Amino acid sequence: MESLLFTDPKTGETESFYVIEETVLSGTTYLLVSLEEEGDSQALILKALPGDGEEITYDIVEDDAEMEAISRIFMEILDDIVIE
């Protein structure tokens, strides 16, 4: 499983997330990421935001309607996952 290192721009702290799946909806890339490489773990859905240069900025999806739509897509792609 691919891992990505994310840096919080406010604190400068870094965190490693494991990419479970990626999808694109209406030209926007979304990542389903986990804090742990294996087993049950908290997961987040991240949305790619337009940025400058080669760096990609991701933000946690918090909008309920957007979260529901993307969650459905990830649940269809991954049979063994439940997103709450």
C-alpha positions as CSV (number, residue, x, y, z in Angstrom):
1,M,0.0,0.0,0.0
2,E,1.4,3.4,-1.0
3,S,2.1,5.9,1.8
4,L,2.2,9.6,1.4
5,L,3.7,12.1,3.8
6,F,1.5,15.1,4.5
7,T,2.6,18.4,6.2
8,D,0.2,20.5,8.1
9,P,0.9,24.0,6.8
10,K,-0.2,25.6,10.1
11,T,2.1,23.6,12.4
12,G,4.7,22.2,10.0
13,E,4.1,18.7,11.6
14,T,4.1,15.8,9.2
15,E,2.0,12.7,9.2
16,S,2.1,9.6,7.1
17,F,-1.1,8.3,5.5
18,Y,-1.7,5.1,3.6
19,V,-3.6,5.5,0.3
20,I,-6.4,2.9,0.2
21,E,-8.1,4.2,-3.0
22,E,-8.2,7.2,-5.4
23,T,-11.0,8.4,-7.5
24,V,-11.8,11.4,-9.7
25,L,-15.2,13.1,-9.8
26,S,-16.0,16.1,-12.0
27,G,-12.2,16.6,-12.5
28,T,-11.4,16.6,-8.8
29,T,-9.2,13.9,-7.3
30,Y,-10.2,12.3,-4.0
31,L,-8.1,10.0,-1.8
32,L,-9.3,7.6,0.8
33,V,-6.5,7.4,3.3
34,S,-5.9,5.5,6.5
35,L,-3.6,6.1,9.5
36,E,-2.6,2.4,9.7
37,E,-1.3,0.2,6.8
38,E,-3.3,-2.8,7.8
39,G,-6.4,-3.7,9.8
40,D,-9.3,-1.5,10.9
41,S,-8.3,2.1,11.2
42,Q,-9.7,5.6,11.1
43,A,-9.9,6.8,7.5
44,L,-10.2,10.2,5.9
45,I,-11.3,11.4,2.5
46,L,-9.0,14.0,1.1
47,K,-9.8,16.4,-1.8
48,A,-7.1,17.7,-4.0
49,L,-7.1,21.5,-4.3
50,P,-5.6,23.5,-7.1
51,G,-2.1,24.6,-6.2
52,D,1.0,26.2,-7.6
53,G,3.8,24.2,-9.2
54,E,4.2,20.5,-8.6
55,E,2.9,20.4,-5.0
56,I,-0.6,19.2,-4.4
57,T,-2.6,20.5,-1.5
58,Y,-5.2,18.2,0.0
59,D,-8.0,19.2,2.4
60,I,-10.2,16.9,4.5
61,V,-13.7,16.6,3.0
62,E,-16.1,18.1,5.6
63,D,-19.2,19.0,3.5
64,D,-21.9,16.4,4.3
65,A,-23.3,16.2,0.7
66,E,-19.8,15.9,-0.8
67,M,-18.8,13.3,1.8
68,E,-21.9,11.2,1.1
69,A,-21.3,11.2,-2.6
70,I,-17.6,10.4,-2.5
71,S,-18.2,7.7,0.3
72,R,-20.7,5.9,-2.0
73,I,-18.2,5.8,-4.8
74,F,-15.5,4.4,-2.5
75,M,-17.9,1.8,-1.1
76,E,-18.8,0.7,-4.7
77,I,-15.1,0.4,-5.6
78,L,-14.1,-1.4,-2.4
79,D,-16.5,-4.2,-1.5
80,D,-15.1,-4.8,2.0
81,I,-15.3,-1.2,3.3
82,V,-17.9,0.6,5.4
83,I,-17.7,4.4,5.7
84,E,-19.5,6.0,8.5
